[in-house]
C-alpha cells in the first residue's frame, strides 16, 4: 500500500471511530427523524 493510501485509510478509520451524538424525535407525519448536529445536513427519516 502506498504512503498516500495508508494515510487516507488511517484518516478514515479515525473519523469512523468518533462518537457523534444523535438526536431522534417523532415526526409530525408519523415515524421518526434522526440527525447528527455535528454534521450539518446529515439526517434521516422513516
C-alpha positions as CSV (number, residue, x, y, z in Angstrom):
1,X,0.0,0.0,0.0
2,X,1.3,3.4,-0.9
3,X,2.0,6.0,1.8
4,X,-0.8,8.2,0.5
5,X,-3.3,5.4,0.6
6,X,-2.2,4.4,4.1
7,X,-2.6,8.0,5.3
8,X,-6.1,8.2,3.8
9,X,-7.1,4.9,5.4
10,X,-5.8,6.0,8.8
11,X,-7.7,9.3,8.5
12,X,-10.9,7.4,7.5
13,X,-10.5,5.0,10.5
14,X,-10.0,8.0,12.8
15,X,-13.3,9.7,11.7
16,X,-15.3,6.4,11.7
17,X,-14.2,5.8,15.3
18,X,-15.5,9.2,16.6
19,X,-18.7,9.2,18.6
20,X,-21.3,11.6,17.2
21,X,-24.4,12.4,19.3
22,X,-27.6,11.5,17.5
23,X,-30.9,13.2,18.2
24,X,-34.0,11.1,17.4
25,X,-37.5,12.5,17.6
26,X,-41.0,11.6,16.4
27,X,-42.1,13.1,13.1
28,X,-45.4,15.0,12.9
29,X,-46.5,12.8,10.0
30,X,-45.5,9.5,11.7
31,X,-42.2,7.7,12.0
32,X,-39.1,9.3,13.3
33,X,-36.4,11.8,12.3
34,X,-32.8,11.5,13.4
35,X,-30.0,14.0,12.9
36,X,-26.3,14.4,13.8
37,X,-25.9,18.1,14.7
38,X,-22.1,17.9,14.4
39,X,-22.6,17.0,10.7
40,X,-24.8,19.7,9.2
41,X,-27.3,18.3,6.7
42,X,-26.8,14.7,8.0
43,X,-30.3,13.3,8.9
44,X,-32.6,10.5,8.0
45,X,-36.3,9.8,8.5
46,X,-38.6,6.8,8.3
